[in-house]
């Protein structure tokens, strides 16, 4: 078993631990947000953390009603532009907390009057030292280069913060059951891979692929596509279903593997149009989703994760089969998913 696969299997226990041990951190951060009363939120991140930031954007806007955007670090680090950071909550997301550009934006925002909160796995990191508050991932050391447990932990800690600020939400009500749901998702996803019902052989034989979803799970599509690039050296592209239909769908076909992440409810219904159009183009899309898939016809057989989570928390569960897929694809292609050539665990961009 690879380190990457080991760490994917640690995800339920990591989430259980951060929800248990991070209570005071989240409450302190929530009080700071309530006291600051920000008018909008900016999130600064890179790579995998950027995808967590996209999840955070959907979560914050749908549950807190605060307009949220992703900060362009180069505006600060390359163009040296002076921004008005007043009335802003800045979430600086970096599992290592060491990237100079993330730290630079966080420092500029703090000096400019923003409330700054670091989301990191390292309490002694430079990022944690310069922000007003810190939310820790409690994920222990992640040894594989590909981020897996720290990615899901980042989603979990952001969801937990939003739950503190929206205590009457469905999100907050489901959080105590999250770790158990992720354990169920891990078991089902592992069976999907080992029993040969997953698309890993098809993806391993391809040079390009599409990963598609929408809403909160746009983050899942982007992150799984990145994992396939990093570990399997496949040119995988992640898309919102809406953007997929605006052009890239024409590249669909039997020779291009497609994977859709389809939660139940309104978002799932919106995703169905992309699935149908891809099939018209000759593709045979794979689908990961909720119980609504049980009533749908079509091959190949979908992975149904009927684990009782609201749509806003499904990205934490749906990331798991995507990560296991990427790990299996890399091994099938004779690659080491723990140490992709040319990559290091900590990437320091400026």
C-alpha positions as a printed NumPy array, in Angstrom:
array([[  0.   ,   0.   ,   0.   ],
       [  1.293,   3.481,  -0.84 ],
       [  1.578,   6.354,   1.618],
       [ -1.042,   8.18 ,  -0.437],
       [ -3.539,   5.365,   0.011],
       [ -2.713,   5.072,   3.721],
       [ -3.367,   8.784,   4.183],
       [ -6.659,   8.64 ,   2.286],
       [ -7.767,   5.961,   4.758],
       [ -6.804,   8.279,   7.641],
       [ -9.315,  10.923,   6.524],
       [-12.249,   9.914,   8.782],
       [-10.059,   9.843,  11.901],
       [ -8.4  ,  13.146,  10.96 ],
       [-11.785,  14.823,  10.573],
       [-13.023,  13.322,  13.839],
       [ -9.929,  14.649,  15.621],
       [-10.076,  18.178,  14.207],
       [-13.766,  18.486,  15.059],
       [-13.016,  17.336,  18.625],
       [ -9.746,  19.142,  19.306],
       [-10.355,  22.331,  17.341],
       [-13.479,  23.508,  19.134],
       [-11.898,  26.469,  20.925],
       [ -9.982,  27.557,  17.802],
       [-13.214,  27.65 ,  15.777],
       [-15.16 ,  29.436,  18.487],
       [-12.436,  32.056,  18.839],
       [-12.331,  32.551,  15.063],
       [-16.131,  32.797,  14.905],
       [-16.184,  35.402,  17.683],
       [-13.543,  37.398,  15.848],
       [-15.607,  37.318,  12.661],
       [-18.759,  38.337,  14.52 ],
       [-16.924,  41.226,  16.192],
       [-15.307,  42.399,  12.947],
       [-18.567,  42.184,  10.948],
       [-16.783,  41.947,   7.568],
       [-18.647,  43.011,   4.45 ],
       [-16.879,  40.479,   2.24 ],
       [-14.348,  37.662,   2.286],
       [-11.117,  37.183,   0.335],
       [ -9.343,  33.831,   0.241],
       [ -5.69 ,  33.472,  -0.731],
       [ -4.357,  30.024,  -1.616],
       [ -2.421,  28.004,  -4.199],
       [ -2.777,  24.558,  -5.761],
       [ -4.871,  22.121,  -3.752],
       [ -5.622,  24.869,  -1.238],
       [ -7.066,  26.921,  -4.107],
       [ -9.636,  24.2  ,  -4.65 ],
       [-10.478,  24.239,  -0.95 ],
       [-10.905,  27.995,  -1.351],
       [-13.473,  27.444,  -4.108],
       [-15.409,  25.188,  -1.746],
       [-15.178,  27.871,   0.934],
       [-16.514,  30.488,  -1.481],
       [-19.67 ,  28.474,  -2.166],
       [-20.1  ,  27.61 ,   1.506],
       [-19.668,  31.155,   2.796],
       [-21.882,  32.742,   0.171],
       [-24.711,  30.207,   0.536],
       [-24.67 ,  30.038,   4.343],
       [-23.46 ,  33.466,   5.477],
       [-24.475,  35.717,   2.586],
       [-21.037,  37.305,   2.36 ],
       [-19.619,  37.961,  -1.091],
       [-16.427,  35.949,  -1.409],
       [-13.587,  36.002,  -3.904],
       [-10.193,  34.435,  -4.453],
       [ -7.332,  36.89 ,  -4.033],
       [ -4.751,  37.134,  -6.805],
       [ -1.478,  36.953,  -4.892],
       [  0.51 ,  38.493,  -7.761],
       [ -1.394,  41.76 ,  -7.304],
       [  0.485,  42.096,  -4.012],
       [  3.749,  40.255,  -4.666],
       [  4.472,  41.175,  -8.298],
       [  2.512,  44.348,  -9.026],
       [  2.936,  45.791,  -5.518],
       [ -0.58 ,  47.214,  -5.695],
       [ -2.023,  48.839,  -2.589],
       [ -5.463,  47.382,  -1.845],
       [ -8.188,  48.551,   0.499],
       [ -8.531,  45.652,   2.933],
       [-10.924,  47.326,   5.366],
       [-14.084,  45.429,   6.352],
       [-12.637,  42.235,   4.896],
       [-12.163,  38.758,   6.302],
       [ -9.097,  37.155,   4.721],
       [ -8.696,  33.39 ,   4.91 ],
       [ -5.118,  32.395,   4.088],
       [ -5.115,  28.689,   3.226],
       [ -1.869,  26.703,   3.12 ],
       [ -1.336,  23.267,   4.648],
       [  2.374,  23.993,   5.159],
       [  1.946,  27.69 ,   5.922],
       [  5.281,  28.367,   4.218],
       [  4.486,  29.815,   0.786],
       [  5.946,  33.342,   0.607],
       [  3.166,  34.754,  -1.581],
       [  0.391,  33.526,   0.723],
       [  2.233,  35.   ,   3.689],
       [  2.811,  38.287,   1.857],
       [ -0.869,  38.731,   1.065],
       [ -1.885,  37.813,   4.612],
       [  0.584,  40.34 ,   6.033],
       [ -0.534,  43.095,   3.649],
       [ -4.169,  42.387,   4.479],
       [ -3.539,  42.47 ,   8.23 ],
       [ -1.665,  45.736,   7.977],
       [ -4.452,  47.075,   5.778],
       [ -7.103,  46.485,   8.406],
       [ -8.468,  43.046,   7.507],
       [ -9.264,  40.277,   9.939],
       [ -6.855,  37.519,   8.889],
       [ -7.238,  33.831,   9.728],
       [ -4.772,  31.139,   8.696],
       [ -5.953,  27.648,   7.775],
       [ -2.89 ,  25.441,   8.113],
       [ -1.551,  22.138,   9.394],
       [  1.492,  23.728,  11.061],
       [  0.905,  25.877,  14.157],
       [  4.534,  27.071,  14.041],
       [  4.496,  28.106,  10.384],
       [  5.272,  31.634,   9.162],
       [  1.636,  32.009,   8.083],
       [  0.282,  31.185,  11.528],
       [  2.669,  33.712,  13.058],
       [  1.409,  36.698,  11.042],
       [ -2.36 ,  36.182,  11.05 ],
       [ -4.846,  37.295,  13.673],
       [ -6.123,  33.762,  14.224],
       [ -5.416,  30.187,  13.179],
       [ -7.529,  27.171,  12.326],
       [ -5.435,  24.003,  12.483],
       [ -6.06 ,  20.893,  10.409],
       [ -4.901,  18.473,  13.15 ],
       [ -3.872,  16.069,  10.372],
       [ -0.418,  15.106,  11.679],
       [  2.373,  14.851,   9.122],
       [  1.377,  14.143,   5.537],
       [  4.223,  12.177,   3.949],
       [  2.942,  11.671,   0.426],
       [  3.59 ,  14.623,  -1.886],
       [ -0.008,  14.52 ,  -3.094],
       [ -2.253,  16.229,  -0.544],
       [ -5.182,  14.011,   0.414],
       [ -6.035,  14.032,   4.109],
       [ -4.979,  17.675,   4.459],
       [ -7.283,  18.637,   1.575],
       [-10.344,  17.054,   3.163],
       [ -9.308,  18.398,   6.573],
       [ -9.193,  21.892,   5.069],
       [-12.751,  21.505,   3.783],
       [-13.818,  20.184,   7.187],
       [-12.332,  23.009,   9.224],
       [-13.883,  25.607,   6.918],
       [-17.252,  23.866,   7.183],
       [-16.877,  23.806,  10.962],
       [-16.152,  27.55 ,  11.079],
       [-19.179,  28.308,   8.907],
       [-21.266,  26.067,  11.173],
       [-20.219,  28.144,  14.177],
       [-21.467,  31.229,  12.339],
       [-24.655,  29.509,  11.116],
       [-25.547,  27.26 ,  14.083],
       [-29.133,  26.599,  12.946],
       [-28.134,  25.416,   9.463],
       [-28.44 ,  21.903,   8.054],
       [-24.655,  22.044,   7.735],
       [-24.214,  22.505,  11.496],
       [-26.704,  19.762,  12.255],
       [-24.863,  17.233,  10.106],
       [-21.356,  17.991,  11.334],
       [-21.429,  15.616,  14.342],
       [-22.109,  12.714,  11.945],
       [-19.475,  13.698,   9.399],
       [-16.628,  11.394,  10.467],
       [-18.896,   8.328,  10.411],
       [-20.19 ,   9.284,   6.97 ],
       [-16.633,   9.637,   5.682],
       [-15.772,   6.222,   7.069],
       [-18.695,   4.741,   5.109],
       [-17.587,   6.614,   1.988],
       [-14.03 ,   5.303,   2.357],
       [-15.176,   1.699,   2.648],
       [-17.507,   1.977,  -0.349],
       [-14.872,   3.749,  -2.423],
       [-12.212,   1.168,  -1.61 ],
       [-14.572,  -1.611,  -2.71 ],
       [-15.295,   0.339,  -5.899],
       [-11.582,   0.329,  -6.688],
       [-10.639,  -3.193,  -5.621],
       [-13.65 ,  -4.93 ,  -7.139],
       [-12.811,  -3.537, -10.548],
       [-16.032,  -1.54 , -10.95 ],
       [-14.225,   1.795, -10.98 ],
       [-12.912,   3.545, -14.068],
       [ -9.26 ,   3.306, -13.068],
       [ -8.251,   0.961, -15.916],
       [ -9.984,   3.2  , -18.446],
       [ -8.335,   6.327, -17.035],
       [ -4.94 ,   4.644, -16.808],
       [ -5.067,   3.858, -20.529],
       [ -5.928,   7.45 , -21.509],
       [ -3.813,  10.55 , -21.977],
       [ -6.602,  13.012, -21.217],
       [ -9.801,  13.037, -19.198],
       [-12.593,  15.27 , -17.925],
       [-13.775,  15.557, -14.321],
       [-17.039,  17.473, -14.012],
       [-19.391,  18.717, -11.294],
       [-20.994,  21.939, -10.1  ],
       [-21.638,  24.068,  -7.031],
       [-19.845,  22.955,  -3.897],
       [-18.409,  19.985,  -5.808],
       [-16.727,  22.134,  -8.448],
       [-13.884,  21.951,  -5.932],
       [-14.025,  18.143,  -6.157],
       [-13.804,  18.148,  -9.942],
       [-10.822,  20.497,  -9.922],
       [ -9.009,  18.649,  -7.144],
       [ -9.474,  15.166,  -8.6  ],
       [ -8.295,  16.443, -11.975],
       [ -5.19 ,  17.853, -10.278],
       [ -4.504,  14.544,  -8.537],
       [ -4.71 ,  12.688, -11.866],
       [ -2.239,  15.185, -13.335],
       [  0.163,  15.044, -10.388],
       [  0.26 ,  11.325,  -9.791],
       [ -0.843,   9.74 , -13.068],
       [  0.567,  12.236, -15.59 ],
       [ -2.826,  12.467, -17.306],
       [ -3.975,  15.745, -18.839],
       [ -7.18 ,  15.804, -16.805],
       [ -9.342,  18.924, -16.849],
       [-11.845,  19.828, -14.16 ],
       [-14.966,  21.797, -15.093],
       [-18.225,  23.117, -13.823],
       [-20.991,  21.402, -15.782],
       [-22.105,  24.819, -17.008],
       [-18.657,  25.643, -18.39 ],
       [-18.305,  22.116, -19.771],
       [-21.449,  22.672, -21.85 ],
       [-20.093,  25.982, -23.134],
       [-17.51 ,  24.253, -25.307],
       [-15.358,  21.433, -23.915],
       [-18.224,  18.929, -24.253],
       [-17.403,  18.724, -27.985],
       [-14.208,  16.872, -27.024],
       [-16.239,  14.118, -25.385],
       [-16.13 ,  10.673, -26.893],
       [-15.625,   7.017, -26.181],
       [-11.857,   7.485, -26.037],
       [-11.959,  10.283, -23.41 ],
       [-12.86 ,   9.115, -19.878],
       [-15.366,  11.277, -18.019],
       [-16.161,  11.301, -14.316],
       [-19.101,  13.294, -12.944],
       [-19.699,  14.029,  -9.263],
       [-23.465,  14.308,  -8.838],
       [-24.959,  15.135,  -5.427],
       [-28.686,  14.687,  -4.896],
       [-31.093,  17.603,  -5.244],
       [-31.136,  20.709,  -7.392],
       [-27.423,  20.663,  -8.137],
       [-27.61 ,  17.061,  -9.274],
       [-30.482,  17.88 , -11.616],
       [-28.383,  20.681, -13.114],
       [-25.496,  18.262, -13.664],
       [-27.712,  15.771, -15.521],
       [-27.756,  17.966, -18.619],
       [-23.982,  17.631, -18.904],
       [-24.165,  13.853, -18.474],
       [-26.831,  13.572, -21.18 ],
       [-24.915,  15.765, -23.627],
       [-21.698,  13.826, -23.068],
       [-23.539,  10.591, -23.836],
       [-24.881,  12.092, -27.059],
       [-21.252,  12.786, -28.007],
       [-20.429,   9.098, -27.604],
       [-18.974,   9.215, -24.082],
       [-19.757,   6.684, -21.377],
       [-19.459,   8.82 , -18.254],
       [-18.777,   7.418, -14.825],
       [-20.794,   8.97 , -12.   ],
       [-20.232,   9.259,  -8.247],
       [-23.195,  10.54 ,  -6.288],
       [-26.027,  10.072,  -3.826],
       [-29.061,   7.825,  -3.526],
       [-30.872,   9.408,  -6.492],
       [-28.49 ,   7.456,  -8.717],
       [-30.243,   4.241,  -7.622],
       [-33.269,   5.21 ,  -9.714],
       [-31.284,   6.18 , -12.802],
       [-30.485,   3.951, -15.723],
       [-27.246,   3.91 , -17.632],
       [-23.911,   2.242, -17.864],
       [-21.289,   2.07 , -16.472],
       [-22.545,   1.369, -12.975],
       [-22.302,   4.454, -10.742],
       [-20.766,   4.64 ,  -7.281],
       [-23.643,   5.434,  -4.921],
       [-22.597,   7.032,  -1.624],
       [-25.857,   7.038,   0.325],
       [-24.32 ,   8.445,   3.498],
       [-26.86 ,  11.017,   4.662],
       [-24.832,  14.198,   4.197],
       [-26.329,  17.491,   3.015],
       [-25.096,  18.648,  -0.375],
       [-22.78 ,  21.219,   1.224],
       [-20.781,  18.442,   2.915],
       [-20.673,  15.961,   0.016],
       [-17.357,  17.347,  -1.341],
       [-15.598,  15.873,   1.696],
       [-16.947,  12.411,   0.876],
       [-16.716,  12.631,  -2.916],
       [-13.041,  13.599,  -2.776],
       [-12.234,  10.155,  -1.359],
       [-13.13 ,   7.996,  -4.403],
       [-11.455,  10.596,  -6.601],
       [ -8.248,  10.382,  -4.605],
       [ -8.327,   6.574,  -4.578],
       [ -8.899,   6.622,  -8.327],
       [ -5.839,   8.814,  -8.878],
       [ -3.698,   6.569,  -6.675],
       [ -4.824,   3.429,  -8.511],
       [ -4.308,   5.058, -11.922],
       [ -0.74 ,   6.034, -11.023],
       [  0.144,   2.523,  -9.913],
       [ -1.473,   1.029, -13.033],
       [  0.725,   3.334, -15.149],
       [  3.856,   2.232, -13.278],
       [  4.271,   5.512, -11.406],
       [  4.916,   6.289,  -7.742],
       [  2.002,   8.418,  -6.481],
       [  3.911,   9.25 ,  -3.291],
       [  6.743,  11.039,  -5.085],
       [  5.698,  12.502,  -8.448],
       [  8.714,  13.511, -10.512],
       [  9.497,  17.209, -10.297],
       [  7.288,  17.918,  -7.277],
       [  8.066,  18.476,  -3.599],
       [  5.777,  18.47 ,  -0.585],
       [  6.165,  22.188,   0.042],
       [  6.   ,  24.554,  -2.934],
       [  7.198,  28.082,  -2.238],
       [  5.848,  30.52 ,  -4.828],
       [  6.37 ,  34.257,  -4.823]])
